[in-house]
Amino acid sequence: MFLNNSWGMTLDIMQRTLDVLDLRRQVHADNIANAETPNFKRSFVNYEAELRRVIESRNHVIQPQARVTDPRHIPFNVERDWRDVRPRRVLDYLTNVKPNGNNVDINEENMAVLQNQMTYEALTRFISHQFNQVNLVLR
């Protein structure tokens, strides 16, 4: 009902982002728990970059659609929906912090946990403010 306007889209994206932040919390906890495990590779969650690309693609000039006459044709001007964006858990193979092959930096993980928690709290406050505004209007 509300997803067809910007308010509903914003709330839906924030709800999905809260879910991503919870997944990110779990990934950081897993990284911290395995900080001393030999050959353990840290993970991180990639979500915001893909979401940004999808949202920015909505603002671009619409190009003419290619004609697809066969189911084997590949459509190239397909507009993606923000609801199709899913978080990806990615393994970091590019860094080696310790000689045992483990690349978890405990200080970096602790800072990421703090940043994640602050982002989560800010989003919950903003969502609460949005509903307080609606409640004010309805009174």
ABEGO torsion letter per residue (X at the ends): XAAABAAAAAAAAAAAAAAAAAAAAAAAAAAAAAAABBGBBBBBBBAAAAAAAAAAAAABBBBBBBBBABAABBBAABBBBAAABBBBBBBBAABBABAAGBABBAAAAAAAAAAAAAAAAAAAAAAAAAAAAAAAAAX
